[in-house]
Amino acid sequence: MYLREKVKCILKKDAEKIADFVEEMYEYFPEQVEKMINEQYYGCHLKDEEVYEKAVSYLVNPDGSKGAKWDVDEIIKKSGIDISEKDYTELDYAYIVNMLYSDYGSKIKDPDIIMSMAELYLEDKDYPGEASERAYCDAKKRIKYFMEK
C-alpha cells in the first residue's frame, strides 16, 4: 500500500492518531505544519494581517515608494464590494489592488479601474486553478523570494 492510501485508511479508522502525529510534527516543523493546516482549514486565502503586511512591504510603486498604496479599509470602502459575497477575503482583494497599482499604476492612474481589475483578476473564469486563491499564492511566493534573496 502506498503512503497516501495508508494515511487515508488510518483517517477512516482513527483520526485521533493522525491528529496526534500532526501535533508531534508541529514540535519539529511548526511553520510547515501551521501552513498546511491553515491552507486546509481556510483555503489558500490571506487571513493573517502579518502575512499581508509582509507581502505588500515588498511592492515597489511607480514613484519608487514601497508598500501598500492604500490601506485595506480604504480599498474595501471605495470599491463598494460586498466581500461576504465573494470567494476571497478583504486581504486577498487589497493585496491584488496594491499589487496591480505597483505594477501598472504608472499607466493606469484611476484607482477605480485598478479595483475593477483586481475583482476580475480574482474571479477570472479561465484561470487554470482557483482564481480566488491567486492573491495568497502570489503573496507567499513574493515573501519567499525576497526572504531568500
SEROFI-620544 format. One record per residue: x, y, z of N, C-alpha, C in turn. Coordinates in steps of 0.001 Angstrom, whole numbers, padded with zeros to 6 digits, always signed. Example, Ala and Ser with C-alpha at 12.3 -4.5 7.8 and 13.67 -1.06 7.14 Angstrom:
2
+013190-005690+007800+012300-004500+007800+013200-003300+007800/+012850-002250+007080+013670-001060+007140+012900+000030+007870/
This chain:
149
+000839-001182+000000+000000+000000+000000+000888+001252+000000/+000510+002232-000771+001254+003473-000812+000955+004294+000436/+001825+005215+000730+001708+006040+001923+000351+006754+001980/-000056+007353+000878-001323+008090+000834-002502+007201+001221/-002542+006018+000675-003643+005096+000973-003631+004675+002440/-002427+004473+002973-002305+004110+004381-002836+005229+005282/-002470+006463+004955-002938+007608+005752-004460+007719+005670/-005014+007569+004476-006470+007618+004314-007148+006524+005133/-006561+005351+005136-007104+004227+005895-007099+004541+007395/-005980+005096+007877-005891+005453+009295-006905+006537+009639/-007066+007523+008735-008046+008587+008976-009457+008026+009153/-009793+007044+008331-011121+006421+008443-011264+005652+009749/-010203+004946+010142-010257+004110+011341-010134+004927+012627/-009137+005848+012643-008846+006557+013883-008170+007898+013580/-008961+008906+013344-008446+010237+013023-007600+010805+014166/-007854+010371+015377-007080+010847+016531-005589+010522+016379/-005276+009380+015798-003865+009008+015603-003173+009997+014664/-003864+010405+013629-003297+011395+012703-003161+012738+013409/-004158+013116+014195-004091+014378+014947-002901+014362+015903/-002690+013250+016580-001541+013117+017482-000233+013257+016706/-000167+012621+015555+001032+012686+014724+001299+014120+014260/+000261+014813+013835+000408+016197+013367+000901+017079+014514/+000356+016890+015705+000819+017669+016861+002294+017398+017160/+002698+016144+017034+004095+015796+017257+004984+016449+016198/+004560+016431+014951+005336+017043+013878+005424+018564+014047/+004392+019135+014656+004368+020583+014890+005553+021013+015765/+005940+020159+016697+007078+020469+017561+008363+020643+016756/+008500+019887+015671+009718+019905+014863+009629+020828+013648/+008433+020951+013087+008227+021746+011868+007026+022666+012025/+007075+023601+012979+005875+024404+013271+005363+025220+012082/+006246+025857+011329+005797+026691+010211+005139+025864+009116/+005749+024739+008777+005215+023902+007706+003868+023291+008100/+003776+022814+009332+002519+022211+009796+001425+023276+009874/+001753+024435+010429+000777+025527+010536+000271+025926+009151/+001191+026052+008185+000815+026415+006815-000137+025374+006228/+000220+024111+006353-000604+023039+005798-001994+023014+006444/-002032+023124+007752-003312+023092+008466-004169+024290+008073/-003582+025485+008066-004350+026689+007722-004867+026649+006289/-004049+026168+005371-004499+026079+003979-005659+025101+003847/-005606+024000+004568-006702+023030+004501-007948+023540+005216/-007751+024254+006305-008882+024729+007106-009566+025937+006455/-008758+026924+006036-009300+028176+005499-009336+028224+003976/-008585+027371+003319-008352+027540+001897-007134+028434+001737/-006691+028622+000530-005497+029436+000279-005892+030898+000112/-006104+031534+001244-006515+032941+001256-005723+033695+002307/-005524+034976+002061-004862+035818+003049-005847+036092+004176/-005555+035560+005335-006387+035755+006519-005574+036402+007628/-004273+036384+007480-003355+036841+008505-002810+038215+008128/-003120+039214+008944-002678+040588+008692-001149+040669+008587/-000448+039869+009362+001012+039880+009352+001561+039418+008001/+000973+038369+007437+001403+037872+006126+001093+038924+005059/-000099+039516+005138-000478+040574+004197+000538+041723+004244/+000827+042212+005444+001741+043343+005603+003138+043007+005076/+003585+041802+005329+004900+041373+004841+004915+041370+003309/+003863+040811+002712+003792+040727+001247+003751+042110+000605/+002913+043011+001117+002830+044345+000494+004087+045169+000754/+004841+044835+001797+006060+045600+002080+007087+045471+000955/+006976+044415+000151+007911+044197-000951+007447+044833-002266/+006258+045393-002304+005774+046043-003518+006528+047353-003723/+006919+047620-004955+007569+048881-005298+006623+049637-006223/+006225+050815-005797+005239+051620-006522+005897+052457-007612/+005102+052986-008543+005657+053765-009652+006524+054951-009218/+006220+055532-008048+007023+056665-007572+008267+056226-006792/+008492+054904-006716+009659+054373-006015+009411+054028-004553/+008260+054454-004033+007945+054117-002643+007643+052628-002542/+007742+052104-001335+007466+050684-001117+006240+050537-000237/+005547+049413-000445+004405+049094+000411+003077+049375-000242/+002041+049240+000561+000671+049423+000074+000406+050886-000251/-000194+051125-001384-000613+052482-001759-001817+052891-000924/-002747+051934-000750-003961+052191+000016-004104+051143+001109/-004714+051531+002236-004913+050532+003292-006178+049724+003009/-006304+048611+003682-007376+047645+003422-008756+048292+003565/-008994+048980+004674-010319+049582+004901-010669+050595+003815/-009688+051394+003415-009889+052394+002362-010275+051714+001045/-009600+050630+000716-009878+049899-000526-011278+049303-000502/-011621+048638+000580-012929+047985+000677-014040+049021+000626/-013874+050115+001342-014896+051173+001346-015065+051776-000050/-013950+052111-000688-014008+052744-002006-014542+051796-003077/-014212+050510-002965-014619+049564-004006-016121+049313-004011/-016738+049366-002828-018162+049063-002735-018479+047582-002856/-017457+046749-002849-017653+045303-002982-018098+044718-001645/-019094+043847-001705-019515+043101-000515-018682+041823-000480/-017611+041855+000288-016672+040729+000338-017348+039459+000846/-018381+039596+001666-019062+038398+002183-019711+037589+001060/-019901+038208-000095-020483+037525-001254-019417+036930-002176/-018148+037107-001816-017041+036691-002686-016355+035448-002134/-015570+034796-002987-014794+033622-002585-013426+034012-002048/-013132+035302-001984-011845+035774-001491-012057+036707-000303/-010971+036980+000424-011048+037793+001629-010723+039256+001318/-010972+040116+002296-010603+041529+002163-009105+041666+001922/-008318+040867+002635-006866+040943+002465-006435+040445+001089/-007092+039407+000563-006810+038952-000803-007016+040110-001778/-008188+040717-001679-008559+041782-002607-007621+042990-002472/-007360+043413-001236-006496+044572-001011-005079+044306-001523/-004605+043088-001324-003270+042751-001818-003213+042893-003341/-004205+042349-004034-004217+042411-005500-004362+043862-005975/-005194+044654-005323-005327+046072-005691-003967+046755-005595/-003287+046567-004475-001986+047209-004294-000926+046646-005229/-000982+045347-005507-000035+044737-006433-000237+045305-007845/-001501+045407-008268-001780+045944-009600-001349+047406-009705/-001569+048173-008637-001101+049559-008641+000426+049588-008775/+001087+048741-008013+002538+048683-008061+003030+048369-009479/+002353+047444-010142+002778+047009-011478+002324+047941-012597/+001116+048485-012488+000530+049222-013617+000142+050666-013300/+000392+051105-012077-000006+052451-011654+000638+053578-012429/+001749+053322-013080+002379+054372-013885+001567+054652-015150/+000771+053689-015595-000051+053850-016802-001538+053990-016472/-001985+053300-015437-003406+053345-015060-003516+054188-013794/-003956+055408-013958-003987+056369-012848-005271+056287-012020/-006339+055793-012599-007648+055770-011944-007749+054568-010997/-007851+054808-009671-007936+053694-008728-009182+052825-008933/-010256+053402-009471-011461+052609-009728-011188+051526-010775/-010386+051852-011778-010038+050866-012803-009178+049761-012188/-008222+050148-011352-007366+049154-010693-008204+048237-009806/-009168+048809-009095-010034+047995-008230-010908+047051-009045/-011397+047519-010177-012173+046643-011063-011309+045525-011627/-010075+045869-011991-009149+044857-012495-008870+043799-011427/-008732+044223-010175-008455+043276-009082-009618+042308-008914/-010827+042817-009009-012010+041949-008893-012021+040925-010031/-011762+041383-011245-011714+040478-012396-010593+039456-012246/-009463+039890-011736-008301+039027-011545-008626+037877-010591/-009341+038182-009520-009676+037165-008514-010909+036332-008884/-011560+036690-009991-012742+035947-010443-012575+035445-011874/-011350+035394-012352-011034+035003-013720-011551+033593-014008/-012508+033492-014915-013168+032210-015209-012251+031205-015914/-011255+031686-016667-010403+030738-017388-009029+030557-016736/-008902+031009-015498-007658+030777-014761-007542+029283-014476/-006386+028683-014745-006244+027240-014514-005993+026931-013036/-007040+026935-012276-006962+026734-010834-008071+027528-010181/-007928+027792-008914-008923+028570-008171-008488+030034-008182/-009132+030852-009011-008722+032249-009184-008755+033024-007867/-009702+032697-006990-009814+033425-005725-008603+033190-004820/-007782+032194-005137-006602+031885-004328-005323+032515-004881/-005443+033281-005950-004263+033859-006592-003507+034825-005688/-004215+035595-004893-003558+036563-004011-002665+035845-003009/-003201+034818-002397-002448+034047-001402-001187+033449-002021/-001349+032830-003166-000214+032181-003832+000850+033199-004214/+000435+034330-004757+001390+035366-005151+002085+035952-003922/+001317+036230-002871+001896+036810-001654+002941+035874-001050/+002618+034594-000967+003565+033625-000402+004832+033540-001255/+004679+033537-002584+005846+033490-003474+006697+034745-003306/+006041+035892-003210+006755+037167-003071+007574+037170-001775/+006952+036762-000692+007653+036726+000599+008840+035771+000531/+008607+034586+000008+009675+033583-000087+010830+034102-000939/+010506+034691-002076+011540+035209-002977+012412+036251-002275/+011771+037237-001634+012552+038316-001035+013260+037881+000242/+012746+036909+000935+013433+036430+002129+014660+035606+001772/+014617+034933+000613+015757+034128+000163+016777+034939-000613/+016375+036116-001070+017228+036967-001903+018400+037524-001126/
